[in-house]
Amino acid sequence: MRRGEIVDDLREFIGPMTPFLEIGANAGHSSYMLANQYGAEGFALDISEDSLRYGIALRERWQLEKSPMLVAGDALHLPFKDNSLRMVVAFQMLSQFMDIESVFLEVKRVLQPGGIFFFAEEPMRRLLTARLYRCPYYDTMKPWERKLSDWGLLGFLVKDVIGAHQEESFGIRQNHRMDLGDWHRLIKKHFDDQRYKLFVPEHGWAETLVKKIAIQLDPNKSEWRAARLMGGTLGAICRKAGEAPVQTGPVQYDKLLRCPDCGGDMARNESHAICCSSCSYEAPWKDGVYNLLPSHDKRELYPGERNDIIDFSLPSHEKHLGHGWYDIEGVYGNKFRWIGARASAWLENVKGGEQRLRLRGFAPEPIFQASPRPVVEVFVNGLPLKAWPLDRNGLFALETNLPAAPRYELEIRVSPVWRAPNDTRELSVNFGMLRLIPFEA
């Protein structure tokens, strides 16, 4: 709704929106909005096929008539020709890149002259804070943290965006170095004109008061000074230099694409796969999504059945499991299995040499009611490897190096255990993926 309000408010500045591309689309909520509410045609791109397929389920639930073309791809290597798109949109994703300018350069490459880059919900670094520590999301805050948050005082104490540390613990990178001035300089460097929407926090009486004072002290009585002091989130609509061409006729989607491997032209074949005319690259239409990642990334991120990965979204994962696993739960790629006090599994070293183990899972709130510091411990080939105390409930990603071995027999031990109402199972945490990743020195 907020994104639609920005579009409505700056509709004249935005102009035509076809063809559009949403990068980091997740389930594609905003792309479906652009297609159904504004009649635009275009693409929803995300690195996760599963997220895009979940968007298909949402579209059916919401009974939407129009859909964007769904593409799994990389925002730093967009599978689109130069000057091919009228508008690129991005929400809550630029701050997940350590080099945000690299995304700007790629967006500018694919935009037509006069094209629009619309991004929003990006964090602005807060100047008015003691930067004492990193704080989790509200639902996992301690009681005193929640009280300070309700009063609007917590933001004046924390180092960066609330919840960033939690996301990083799950492997999601966060770049919160950009204040409002940094964003403005980056936009002015790459775009010819721009409009801003600032969303300065007002959590409780303290932030409301400071924001009001900052606006009164601003020479133009705008929110600019408040945003510099208190941070918040930025929305920006940026226009590329040049005159926009007029879009005529329906969008020929495959004509806008370029090969992720060699940059050649792409076209659909009789089986609806998108193929490169210059090399052997081919992207079949699989359950509503085209995967247009570069081949080396596709092999790593979508390896299929491999003995060094236990992906609970794939049926083949069952052959890797030993004792202690409960039935599979979840939907799409978010499938998982609960365990009790212990469970076993195996992974094979298919690449050779030293490896690194990654365990991706979820710790529920009841385990912290049973113990303030639950522990996940891993034994490998009969020997203790590492124990991780868990600080807060929610998603986690645990990693540690492994010695070279042809095969790794894993035993995971978790304490304490707990029981859910009307459930006879003894539970601790659940896991969605166990895998080997490159060794880190």
Contacts in CASP RR format, 6 or more apart in sequence:
PFRMAT RR
TARGET T0000
AUTHOR 0000-0000-0000
METHOD contacts of the structure
MODEL  1
MRRGEIVDDLREFIGPMTPFLEIGANAGHSSYMLANQYGAEGFALDISED
SLRYGIALRERWQLEKSPMLVAGDALHLPFKDNSLRMVVAFQMLSQFMDI
ESVFLEVKRVLQPGGIFFFAEEPMRRLLTARLYRCPYYDTMKPWERKLSD
WGLLGFLVKDVIGAHQEESFGIRQNHRMDLGDWHRLIKKHFDDQRYKLFV
PEHGWAETLVKKIAIQLDPNKSEWRAARLMGGTLGAICRKAGEAPVQTGP
VQYDKLLRCPDCGGDMARNESHAICCSSCSYEAPWKDGVYNLLPSHDKRE
LYPGERNDIIDFSLPSHEKHLGHGWYDIEGVYGNKFRWIGARASAWLENV
KGGEQRLRLRGFAPEPIFQASPRPVVEVFVNGLPLKAWPLDRNGLFALET
NLPAAPRYELEIRVSPVWRAPNDTRELSVNFGMLRLIPFEA
2 120 0 8 1.000
2 121 0 8 1.000
3 30 0 8 1.000
3 33 0 8 1.000
3 91 0 8 1.000
3 120 0 8 1.000
4 33 0 8 1.000
4 37 0 8 1.000
6 118 0 8 1.000
6 120 0 8 1.000
6 197 0 8 1.000
6 235 0 8 1.000
6 237 0 8 1.000
7 14 0 8 1.000
7 38 0 8 1.000
7 118 0 8 1.000
9 197 0 8 1.000
10 195 0 8 1.000
10 237 0 8 1.000
13 195 0 8 1.000
13 237 0 8 1.000
13 239 0 8 1.000
14 87 0 8 1.000
14 116 0 8 1.000
14 118 0 8 1.000
14 237 0 8 1.000
15 116 0 8 1.000
16 86 0 8 1.000
16 87 0 8 1.000
16 244 0 8 1.000
16 247 0 8 1.000
17 34 0 8 1.000
17 38 0 8 1.000
17 39 0 8 1.000
17 40 0 8 1.000
17 86 0 8 1.000
17 87 0 8 1.000
17 116 0 8 1.000
18 39 0 8 1.000
18 40 0 8 1.000
18 41 0 8 1.000
18 42 0 8 1.000
18 86 0 8 1.000
18 87 0 8 1.000
18 247 0 8 1.000
18 251 0 8 1.000
19 40 0 8 1.000
19 41 0 8 1.000
19 42 0 8 1.000
19 43 0 8 1.000
19 84 0 8 1.000
19 85 0 8 1.000
19 86 0 8 1.000
19 87 0 8 1.000
19 247 0 8 1.000
19 251 0 8 1.000
19 253 0 8 1.000
19 256 0 8 1.000
20 31 0 8 1.000
20 34 0 8 1.000
20 40 0 8 1.000
20 41 0 8 1.000
20 42 0 8 1.000
20 43 0 8 1.000
20 68 0 8 1.000
20 85 0 8 1.000
20 86 0 8 1.000
20 87 0 8 1.000
20 88 0 8 1.000
20 89 0 8 1.000
21 42 0 8 1.000
21 43 0 8 1.000
21 44 0 8 1.000
21 45 0 8 1.000
21 78 0 8 1.000
21 80 0 8 1.000
21 85 0 8 1.000
21 87 0 8 1.000
21 88 0 8 1.000
21 89 0 8 1.000
21 110 0 8 1.000
22 28 0 8 1.000
22 30 0 8 1.000
22 31 0 8 1.000
22 34 0 8 1.000
22 43 0 8 1.000
22 44 0 8 1.000
22 45 0 8 1.000
22 68 0 8 1.000
22 88 0 8 1.000
22 89 0 8 1.000
22 90 0 8 1.000
22 91 0 8 1.000
23 45 0 8 1.000
23 46 0 8 1.000
23 75 0 8 1.000
23 78 0 8 1.000
23 88 0 8 1.000
23 89 0 8 1.000
23 90 0 8 1.000
23 93 0 8 1.000
23 103 0 8 1.000
23 107 0 8 1.000
24 45 0 8 1.000
24 46 0 8 1.000
24 47 0 8 1.000
24 75 0 8 1.000
24 90 0 8 1.000
24 91 0 8 1.000
24 93 0 8 1.000
25 31 0 8 1.000
25 44 0 8 1.000
25 45 0 8 1.000
25 46 0 8 1.000
25 51 0 8 1.000
25 52 0 8 1.000
26 46 0 8 1.000
26 48 0 8 1.000
26 51 0 8 1.000
27 51 0 8 1.000
27 52 0 8 1.000
27 54 0 8 1.000
27 55 0 8 1.000
27 58 0 8 1.000
28 44 0 8 1.000
28 46 0 8 1.000
28 51 0 8 1.000
28 52 0 8 1.000
28 55 0 8 1.000
28 68 0 8 1.000
29 55 0 8 1.000
29 58 0 8 1.000
30 89 0 8 1.000
30 91 0 8 1.000
31 42 0 8 1.000
31 43 0 8 1.000
31 44 0 8 1.000
31 68 0 8 1.000
31 89 0 8 1.000
32 44 0 8 1.000
32 55 0 8 1.000
32 58 0 8 1.000
32 59 0 8 1.000
32 62 0 8 1.000
32 64 0 8 1.000
32 66 0 8 1.000
32 67 0 8 1.000
32 68 0 8 1.000
34 40 0 8 1.000
34 42 0 8 1.000
34 68 0 8 1.000
34 89 0 8 1.000
35 41 0 8 1.000
35 42 0 8 1.000
35 64 0 8 1.000
35 66 0 8 1.000
35 67 0 8 1.000
35 68 0 8 1.000
36 64 0 8 1.000
36 65 0 8 1.000
36 66 0 8 1.000
39 66 0 8 1.000
40 87 0 8 1.000
41 68 0 8 1.000
41 250 0 8 1.000
41 251 0 8 1.000
42 68 0 8 1.000
42 69 0 8 1.000
42 251 0 8 1.000
42 253 0 8 1.000
43 68 0 8 1.000
43 69 0 8 1.000
43 70 0 8 1.000
43 71 0 8 1.000
43 253 0 8 1.000
44 52 0 8 1.000
44 68 0 8 1.000
44 69 0 8 1.000
44 70 0 8 1.000
44 71 0 8 1.000
45 71 0 8 1.000
45 72 0 8 1.000
45 73 0 8 1.000
45 75 0 8 1.000
45 78 0 8 1.000
46 52 0 8 1.000
46 72 0 8 1.000
46 73 0 8 1.000
47 72 0 8 1.000
47 73 0 8 1.000
47 74 0 8 1.000
47 75 0 8 1.000
47 293 0 8 1.000
47 301 0 8 1.000
48 72 0 8 1.000
49 72 0 8 1.000
49 286 0 8 1.000
49 287 0 8 1.000
49 289 0 8 1.000
49 291 0 8 1.000
49 302 0 8 1.000
50 313 0 8 1.000
50 332 0 8 1.000
50 333 0 8 1.000
50 334 0 8 1.000
52 70 0 8 1.000
52 71 0 8 1.000
52 72 0 8 1.000
52 288 0 8 1.000
52 289 0 8 1.000
53 70 0 8 1.000
53 287 0 8 1.000
53 288 0 8 1.000
53 289 0 8 1.000
53 332 0 8 1.000
54 331 0 8 1.000
54 332 0 8 1.000
56 67 0 8 1.000
56 70 0 8 1.000
56 288 0 8 1.000
59 67 0 8 1.000
69 253 0 8 1.000
69 290 0 8 1.000
70 288 0 8 1.000
70 289 0 8 1.000
70 290 0 8 1.000
71 79 0 8 1.000
71 289 0 8 1.000
71 290 0 8 1.000
71 291 0 8 1.000
71 292 0 8 1.000
72 289 0 8 1.000
72 290 0 8 1.000
72 291 0 8 1.000
72 292 0 8 1.000
72 293 0 8 1.000
73 79 0 8 1.000
73 260 0 8 1.000
73 291 0 8 1.000
73 292 0 8 1.000
73 293 0 8 1.000
74 260 0 8 1.000
74 293 0 8 1.000
74 294 0 8 1.000
74 297 0 8 1.000
75 90 0 8 1.000
75 93 0 8 1.000
75 97 0 8 1.000
75 103 0 8 1.000
75 106 0 8 1.000
76 97 0 8 1.000
76 102 0 8 1.000
76 103 0 8 1.000
76 106 0 8 1.000
77 106 0 8 1.000
77 260 0 8 1.000
77 294 0 8 1.000
78 106 0 8 1.000
78 107 0 8 1.000
78 109 0 8 1.000
78 110 0 8 1.000
79 257 0 8 1.000
79 258 0 8 1.000
79 259 0 8 1.000
79 260 0 8 1.000
79 266 0 8 1.000
79 292 0 8 1.000
80 110 0 8 1.000
80 256 0 8 1.000
80 257 0 8 1.000
80 258 0 8 1.000
81 110 0 8 1.000
81 256 0 8 1.000
81 257 0 8 1.000
81 258 0 8 1.000
82 109 0 8 1.000
82 110 0 8 1.000
83 109 0 8 1.000
83 110 0 8 1.000
83 111 0 8 1.000
83 112 0 8 1.000
83 113 0 8 1.000
84 110 0 8 1.000
84 112 0 8 1.000
84 256 0 8 1.000
85 110 0 8 1.000
85 111 0 8 1.000
85 112 0 8 1.000
85 115 0 8 1.000
85 256 0 8 1.000
86 111 0 8 1.000
86 112 0 8 1.000
86 115 0 8 1.000
86 116 0 8 1.000
86 244 0 8 1.000
86 247 0 8 1.000
87 111 0 8 1.000
87 115 0 8 1.000
87 116 0 8 1.000
87 117 0 8 1.000
87 118 0 8 1.000
88 107 0 8 1.000
88 110 0 8 1.000
88 111 0 8 1.000
88 116 0 8 1.000
88 117 0 8 1.000
88 118 0 8 1.000
89 117 0 8 1.000
89 118 0 8 1.000
89 119 0 8 1.000
90 103 0 8 1.000
90 107 0 8 1.000
90 117 0 8 1.000
90 118 0 8 1.000
90 119 0 8 1.000
91 119 0 8 1.000
91 120 0 8 1.000
91 121 0 8 1.000
92 121 0 8 1.000
92 122 0 8 1.000
94 100 0 8 1.000
94 103 0 8 1.000
94 119 0 8 1.000
94 122 0 8 1.000
95 122 0 8 1.000
95 123 0 8 1.000
95 174 0 8 1.000
95 175 0 8 1.000
95 176 0 8 1.000
95 178 0 8 1.000
96 172 0 8 1.000
96 173 0 8 1.000
96 174 0 8 1.000
96 175 0 8 1.000
97 103 0 8 1.000
97 173 0 8 1.000
97 175 0 8 1.000
98 173 0 8 1.000
98 175 0 8 1.000
100 175 0 8 1.000
100 178 0 8 1.000
100 186 0 8 1.000
101 186 0 8 1.000
101 190 0 8 1.000
104 117 0 8 1.000
104 186 0 8 1.000
104 190 0 8 1.000
105 190 0 8 1.000
107 117 0 8 1.000
108 117 0 8 1.000
108 190 0 8 1.000
108 191 0 8 1.000
108 240 0 8 1.000
111 117 0 8 1.000
111 240 0 8 1.000
112 240 0 8 1.000
112 244 0 8 1.000
112 245 0 8 1.000
113 240 0 8 1.000
113 241 0 8 1.000
113 242 0 8 1.000
113 243 0 8 1.000
113 244 0 8 1.000
113 245 0 8 1.000
114 192 0 8 1.000
114 239 0 8 1.000
114 240 0 8 1.000
114 241 0 8 1.000
114 242 0 8 1.000
114 243 0 8 1.000
114 244 0 8 1.000
115 239 0 8 1.000
115 240 0 8 1.000
115 244 0 8 1.000
116 237 0 8 1.000
116 238 0 8 1.000
116 239 0 8 1.000
116 240 0 8 1.000
117 191 0 8 1.000
117 236 0 8 1.000
117 237 0 8 1.000
117 238 0 8 1.000
117 239 0 8 1.000
117 240 0 8 1.000
118 236 0 8 1.000
118 237 0 8 1.000
118 238 0 8 1.000
119 235 0 8 1.000
119 236 0 8 1.000
119 238 0 8 1.000
120 197 0 8 1.000
120 233 0 8 1.000
120 234 0 8 1.000
120 235 0 8 1.000
120 236 0 8 1.000
121 199 0 8 1.000
121 233 0 8 1.000
121 235 0 8 1.000
122 178 0 8 1.000
122 183 0 8 1.000
122 233 0 8 1.000
122 234 0 8 1.000
122 235 0 8 1.000
123 160 0 8 1.000
123 161 0 8 1.000
123 176 0 8 1.000
123 178 0 8 1.000
123 231 0 8 1.000
123 232 0 8 1.000
123 233 0 8 1.000
123 234 0 8 1.000
124 178 0 8 1.000
124 179 0 8 1.000
124 180 0 8 1.000
124 183 0 8 1.000
124 198 0 8 1.000
124 227 0 8 1.000
124 228 0 8 1.000
124 231 0 8 1.000
124 232 0 8 1.000
124 233 0 8 1.000
124 234 0 8 1.000
125 160 0 8 1.000
125 176 0 8 1.000
125 177 0 8 1.000
125 178 0 8 1.000
125 179 0 8 1.000
125 182 0 8 1.000
125 231 0 8 1.000
126 155 0 8 1.000
126 179 0 8 1.000
126 229 0 8 1.000
126 230 0 8 1.000
126 231 0 8 1.000
126 232 0 8 1.000
127 179 0 8 1.000
127 228 0 8 1.000
127 229 0 8 1.000
127 231 0 8 1.000
128 156 0 8 1.000
128 210 0 8 1.000
128 229 0 8 1.000
128 230 0 8 1.000
129 155 0 8 1.000
129 156 0 8 1.000
129 157 0 8 1.000
129 158 0 8 1.000
129 159 0 8 1.000
130 156 0 8 1.000
130 157 0 8 1.000
131 158 0 8 1.000
131 159 0 8 1.000
131 160 0 8 1.000
132 157 0 8 1.000
132 158 0 8 1.000
132 159 0 8 1.000
133 157 0 8 1.000
133 158 0 8 1.000
133 159 0 8 1.000
134 158 0 8 1.000
134 159 0 8 1.000
134 160 0 8 1.000
134 163 0 8 1.000
134 164 0 8 1.000
134 165 0 8 1.000
135 141 0 8 1.000
135 145 0 8 1.000
135 154 0 8 1.000
135 157 0 8 1.000
135 158 0 8 1.000
135 162 0 8 1.000
135 163 0 8 1.000
135 165 0 8 1.000
136 162 0 8 1.000
136 163 0 8 1.000
136 165 0 8 1.000
136 166 0 8 1.000
136 392 0 8 1.000
137 162 0 8 1.000
137 163 0 8 1.000
137 166 0 8 1.000
138 146 0 8 1.000
138 149 0 8 1.000
138 162 0 8 1.000
140 166 0 8 1.000
140 392 0 8 1.000
140 393 0 8 1.000
140 394 0 8 1.000
141 149 0 8 1.000
145 154 0 8 1.000
148 154 0 8 1.000
148 157 0 8 1.000
149 155 0 8 1.000
149 162 0 8 1.000
149 203 0 8 1.000
150 203 0 8 1.000
150 204 0 8 1.000
151 204 0 8 1.000
151 205 0 8 1.000
151 206 0 8 1.000
152 201 0 8 1.000
152 203 0 8 1.000
152 204 0 8 1.000
152 205 0 8 1.000
152 206 0 8 1.000
152 207 0 8 1.000
152 208 0 8 1.000
153 206 0 8 1.000
154 162 0 8 1.000
154 203 0 8 1.000
155 162 0 8 1.000
155 201 0 8 1.000
155 203 0 8 1.000
155 207 0 8 1.000
156 206 0 8 1.000
160 174 0 8 1.000
160 176 0 8 1.000
161 174 0 8 1.000
161 176 0 8 1.000
164 174 0 8 1.000
164 176 0 8 1.000
166 392 0 8 1.000
166 394 0 8 1.000
166 395 0 8 1.000
167 174 0 8 1.000
168 174 0 8 1.000
169 395 0 8 1.000
169 396 0 8 1.000
169 397 0 8 1.000
170 360 0 8 1.000
170 395 0 8 1.000
170 396 0 8 1.000
170 397 0 8 1.000
171 397 0 8 1.000
178 186 0 8 1.000
179 228 0 8 1.000
179 231 0 8 1.000
180 198 0 8 1.000
180 224 0 8 1.000
180 227 0 8 1.000
180 228 0 8 1.000
180 231 0 8 1.000
180 234 0 8 1.000
181 228 0 8 1.000
183 234 0 8 1.000
183 236 0 8 1.000
187 194 0 8 1.000
187 236 0 8 1.000
187 238 0 8 1.000
188 194 0 8 1.000
190 238 0 8 1.000
191 238 0 8 1.000
191 239 0 8 1.000
191 240 0 8 1.000
191 241 0 8 1.000
192 239 0 8 1.000
192 240 0 8 1.000
192 241 0 8 1.000
192 242 0 8 1.000
193 238 0 8 1.000
193 239 0 8 1.000
194 236 0 8 1.000
194 237 0 8 1.000
194 238 0 8 1.000
194 239 0 8 1.000
195 236 0 8 1.000
195 237 0 8 1.000
196 234 0 8 1.000
196 235 0 8 1.000
196 236 0 8 1.000
197 234 0 8 1.000
197 235 0 8 1.000
197 236 0 8 1.000
198 223 0 8 1.000
198 224 0 8 1.000
198 226 0 8 1.000
198 227 0 8 1.000
198 232 0 8 1.000
198 234 0 8 1.000
198 235 0 8 1.000
199 232 0 8 1.000
199 233 0 8 1.000
199 234 0 8 1.000
199 235 0 8 1.000
200 211 0 8 1.000
200 223 0 8 1.000
200 226 0 8 1.000
200 227 0 8 1.000
200 230 0 8 1.000
200 231 0 8 1.000
200 232 0 8 1.000
201 207 0 8 1.000
201 211 0 8 1.000
201 230 0 8 1.000
201 231 0 8 1.000
201 232 0 8 1.000
202 208 0 8 1.000
202 211 0 8 1.000
207 230 0 8 1.000
210 226 0 8 1.000
210 229 0 8 1.000
210 230 0 8 1.000
211 223 0 8 1.000
211 226 0 8 1.000
211 230 0 8 1.000
214 223 0 8 1.000
214 225 0 8 1.000
214 226 0 8 1.000
214 229 0 8 1.000
214 230 0 8 1.000
215 221 0 8 1.000
215 222 0 8 1.000
215 223 0 8 1.000
215 225 0 8 1.000
215 226 0 8 1.000
217 225 0 8 1.000
218 224 0 8 1.000
218 225 0 8 1.000
218 226 0 8 1.000
227 234 0 8 1.000
254 266 0 8 1.000
254 267 0 8 1.000
254 268 0 8 1.000
254 274 0 8 1.000
255 265 0 8 1.000
255 267 0 8 1.000
257 266 0 8 1.000
257 274 0 8 1.000
257 292 0 8 1.000
258 264 0 8 1.000
258 265 0 8 1.000
258 266 0 8 1.000
259 265 0 8 1.000
259 266 0 8 1.000
259 276 0 8 1.000
259 278 0 8 1.000
259 279 0 8 1.000
259 281 0 8 1.000
260 281 0 8 1.000
260 292 0 8 1.000
260 293 0 8 1.000
260 294 0 8 1.000
260 295 0 8 1.000
261 276 0 8 1.000
261 279 0 8 1.000
261 281 0 8 1.000
261 294 0 8 1.000
261 295 0 8 1.000
262 276 0 8 1.000
262 278 0 8 1.000
262 279 0 8 1.000
262 281 0 8 1.000
263 276 0 8 1.000
263 278 0 8 1.000
264 276 0 8 1.000
264 277 0 8 1.000
264 278 0 8 1.000
264 279 0 8 1.000
265 276 0 8 1.000
265 277 0 8 1.000
265 278 0 8 1.000
266 274 0 8 1.000
266 275 0 8 1.000
266 276 0 8 1.000
266 277 0 8 1.000
267 274 0 8 1.000
267 275 0 8 1.000
267 277 0 8 1.000
268 274 0 8 1.000
268 275 0 8 1.000
269 275 0 8 1.000
271 284 0 8 1.000
272 284 0 8 1.000
272 285 0 8 1.000
273 282 0 8 1.000
273 283 0 8 1.000
273 284 0 8 1.000
273 285 0 8 1.000
274 282 0 8 1.000
274 283 0 8 1.000
274 285 0 8 1.000
274 290 0 8 1.000
274 292 0 8 1.000
275 281 0 8 1.000
275 282 0 8 1.000
275 283 0 8 1.000
276 282 0 8 1.000
281 295 0 8 1.000
283 290 0 8 1.000
283 291 0 8 1.000
283 292 0 8 1.000
284 290 0 8 1.000
291 298 0 8 1.000
291 302 0 8 1.000
293 301 0 8 1.000
293 302 0 8 1.000
303 309 0 8 1.000
304 311 0 8 1.000
304 314 0 8 1.000
304 316 0 8 1.000
305 314 0 8 1.000
305 316 0 8 1.000
306 350 0 8 1.000
307 320 0 8 1.000
307 347 0 8 1.000
307 348 0 8 1.000
307 350 0 8 1.000
308 347 0 8 1.000
308 348 0 8 1.000
308 349 0 8 1.000
308 350 0 8 1.000
308 351 0 8 1.000
308 355 0 8 1.000
308 435 0 8 1.000
308 436 0 8 1.000
309 347 0 8 1.000
309 433 0 8 1.000
309 434 0 8 1.000
309 435 0 8 1.000
309 436 0 8 1.000
310 317 0 8 1.000
310 320 0 8 1.000
310 321 0 8 1.000
310 345 0 8 1.000
310 347 0 8 1.000
310 433 0 8 1.000
310 434 0 8 1.000
310 435 0 8 1.000
311 317 0 8 1.000
311 432 0 8 1.000
311 433 0 8 1.000
311 435 0 8 1.000
312 328 0 8 1.000
312 335 0 8 1.000
312 336 0 8 1.000
312 337 0 8 1.000
312 431 0 8 1.000
312 432 0 8 1.000
312 433 0 8 1.000
313 332 0 8 1.000
313 333 0 8 1.000
313 334 0 8 1.000
313 335 0 8 1.000
313 432 0 8 1.000
320 345 0 8 1.000
320 346 0 8 1.000
320 347 0 8 1.000
320 434 0 8 1.000
321 337 0 8 1.000
321 343 0 8 1.000
321 344 0 8 1.000
321 345 0 8 1.000
322 343 0 8 1.000
322 344 0 8 1.000
322 345 0 8 1.000
322 346 0 8 1.000
323 342 0 8 1.000
323 343 0 8 1.000
323 344 0 8 1.000
324 339 0 8 1.000
324 340 0 8 1.000
324 342 0 8 1.000
324 343 0 8 1.000
324 344 0 8 1.000
325 337 0 8 1.000
325 338 0 8 1.000
325 339 0 8 1.000
325 343 0 8 1.000
325 345 0 8 1.000
326 337 0 8 1.000
326 338 0 8 1.000
326 339 0 8 1.000
326 340 0 8 1.000
326 425 0 8 1.000
327 337 0 8 1.000
328 335 0 8 1.000
328 336 0 8 1.000
328 337 0 8 1.000
329 335 0 8 1.000
329 336 0 8 1.000
329 337 0 8 1.000
329 338 0 8 1.000
329 430 0 8 1.000
330 336 0 8 1.000
334 432 0 8 1.000
335 432 0 8 1.000
336 361 0 8 1.000
336 362 0 8 1.000
336 430 0 8 1.000
336 431 0 8 1.000
336 432 0 8 1.000
337 430 0 8 1.000
337 431 0 8 1.000
337 432 0 8 1.000
338 425 0 8 1.000
338 427 0 8 1.000
338 428 0 8 1.000
338 429 0 8 1.000
338 430 0 8 1.000
339 412 0 8 1.000
339 414 0 8 1.000
339 427 0 8 1.000
339 428 0 8 1.000
339 429 0 8 1.000
339 430 0 8 1.000
339 431 0 8 1.000
340 414 0 8 1.000
340 417 0 8 1.000
340 425 0 8 1.000
340 426 0 8 1.000
340 427 0 8 1.000
340 428 0 8 1.000
341 413 0 8 1.000
341 414 0 8 1.000
341 415 0 8 1.000
341 417 0 8 1.000
341 426 0 8 1.000
341 428 0 8 1.000
342 411 0 8 1.000
342 412 0 8 1.000
342 413 0 8 1.000
342 414 0 8 1.000
343 411 0 8 1.000
343 412 0 8 1.000
344 409 0 8 1.000
344 410 0 8 1.000
344 411 0 8 1.000
344 412 0 8 1.000
345 410 0 8 1.000
345 412 0 8 1.000
345 434 0 8 1.000
346 407 0 8 1.000
346 408 0 8 1.000
346 409 0 8 1.000
346 410 0 8 1.000
347 357 0 8 1.000
347 407 0 8 1.000
347 408 0 8 1.000
347 410 0 8 1.000
347 434 0 8 1.000
347 435 0 8 1.000
347 436 0 8 1.000
348 406 0 8 1.000
348 407 0 8 1.000
348 408 0 8 1.000
349 355 0 8 1.000
349 404 0 8 1.000
349 405 0 8 1.000
349 406 0 8 1.000
349 407 0 8 1.000
349 408 0 8 1.000
349 436 0 8 1.000
350 436 0 8 1.000
351 436 0 8 1.000
352 404 0 8 1.000
352 406 0 8 1.000
353 404 0 8 1.000
353 439 0 8 1.000
354 401 0 8 1.000
354 402 0 8 1.000
354 403 0 8 1.000
354 404 0 8 1.000
354 439 0 8 1.000
355 401 0 8 1.000
355 402 0 8 1.000
355 404 0 8 1.000
355 408 0 8 1.000
355 436 0 8 1.000
355 437 0 8 1.000
355 438 0 8 1.000
355 439 0 8 1.000
356 399 0 8 1.000
356 400 0 8 1.000
356 401 0 8 1.000
356 402 0 8 1.000
356 436 0 8 1.000
356 437 0 8 1.000
356 438 0 8 1.000
356 439 0 8 1.000
356 440 0 8 1.000
357 378 0 8 1.000
357 380 0 8 1.000
357 385 0 8 1.000
357 399 0 8 1.000
357 400 0 8 1.000
357 401 0 8 1.000
357 402 0 8 1.000
357 408 0 8 1.000
357 410 0 8 1.000
357 434 0 8 1.000
357 435 0 8 1.000
357 436 0 8 1.000
357 437 0 8 1.000
358 397 0 8 1.000
358 398 0 8 1.000
358 399 0 8 1.000
358 433 0 8 1.000
358 434 0 8 1.000
358 435 0 8 1.000
358 436 0 8 1.000
358 437 0 8 1.000
359 376 0 8 1.000
359 378 0 8 1.000
359 396 0 8 1.000
359 397 0 8 1.000
359 398 0 8 1.000
359 399 0 8 1.000
359 412 0 8 1.000
359 431 0 8 1.000
359 433 0 8 1.000
359 434 0 8 1.000
360 395 0 8 1.000
360 396 0 8 1.000
360 397 0 8 1.000
360 431 0 8 1.000
360 432 0 8 1.000
360 433 0 8 1.000
360 434 0 8 1.000
361 395 0 8 1.000
361 396 0 8 1.000
361 397 0 8 1.000
361 429 0 8 1.000
361 430 0 8 1.000
361 431 0 8 1.000
361 432 0 8 1.000
361 433 0 8 1.000
362 394 0 8 1.000
362 395 0 8 1.000
362 396 0 8 1.000
362 429 0 8 1.000
362 430 0 8 1.000
362 431 0 8 1.000
362 432 0 8 1.000
363 374 0 8 1.000
363 390 0 8 1.000
363 392 0 8 1.000
363 393 0 8 1.000
363 394 0 8 1.000
363 396 0 8 1.000
363 429 0 8 1.000
364 393 0 8 1.000
364 394 0 8 1.000
364 427 0 8 1.000
364 429 0 8 1.000
364 430 0 8 1.000
365 393 0 8 1.000
366 418 0 8 1.000
366 420 0 8 1.000
366 427 0 8 1.000
367 374 0 8 1.000
367 390 0 8 1.000
367 393 0 8 1.000
367 414 0 8 1.000
367 416 0 8 1.000
367 417 0 8 1.000
367 418 0 8 1.000
367 427 0 8 1.000
367 428 0 8 1.000
367 429 0 8 1.000
368 374 0 8 1.000
368 390 0 8 1.000
368 392 0 8 1.000
368 393 0 8 1.000
369 418 0 8 1.000
370 416 0 8 1.000
370 417 0 8 1.000
370 418 0 8 1.000
371 415 0 8 1.000
371 416 0 8 1.000
373 389 0 8 1.000
373 390 0 8 1.000
373 391 0 8 1.000
374 389 0 8 1.000
374 390 0 8 1.000
374 414 0 8 1.000
374 415 0 8 1.000
374 416 0 8 1.000
374 428 0 8 1.000
374 429 0 8 1.000
375 387 0 8 1.000
375 388 0 8 1.000
375 389 0 8 1.000
375 390 0 8 1.000
375 414 0 8 1.000
375 415 0 8 1.000
376 387 0 8 1.000
376 388 0 8 1.000
376 390 0 8 1.000
376 398 0 8 1.000
376 412 0 8 1.000
376 413 0 8 1.000
376 414 0 8 1.000
376 429 0 8 1.000
377 384 0 8 1.000
377 386 0 8 1.000
377 387 0 8 1.000
377 388 0 8 1.000
377 412 0 8 1.000
377 413 0 8 1.000
377 414 0 8 1.000
378 384 0 8 1.000
378 385 0 8 1.000
378 386 0 8 1.000
378 387 0 8 1.000
378 398 0 8 1.000
378 400 0 8 1.000
378 410 0 8 1.000
378 411 0 8 1.000
378 412 0 8 1.000
378 413 0 8 1.000
379 385 0 8 1.000
379 410 0 8 1.000
379 411 0 8 1.000
379 413 0 8 1.000
380 402 0 8 1.000
380 408 0 8 1.000
380 409 0 8 1.000
380 410 0 8 1.000
381 405 0 8 1.000
381 407 0 8 1.000
381 408 0 8 1.000
381 409 0 8 1.000
382 409 0 8 1.000
382 411 0 8 1.000
385 400 0 8 1.000
385 402 0 8 1.000
386 400 0 8 1.000
388 398 0 8 1.000
390 396 0 8 1.000
390 429 0 8 1.000
399 437 0 8 1.000
401 439 0 8 1.000
401 440 0 8 1.000
402 408 0 8 1.000
402 436 0 8 1.000
402 439 0 8 1.000
408 436 0 8 1.000
410 434 0 8 1.000
412 431 0 8 1.000
414 428 0 8 1.000
414 429 0 8 1.000
415 428 0 8 1.000
416 428 0 8 1.000
417 426 0 8 1.000
417 427 0 8 1.000
417 428 0 8 1.000
418 426 0 8 1.000
418 427 0 8 1.000
418 428 0 8 1.000
419 425 0 8 1.000
419 426 0 8 1.000
419 427 0 8 1.000
420 427 0 8 1.000
END
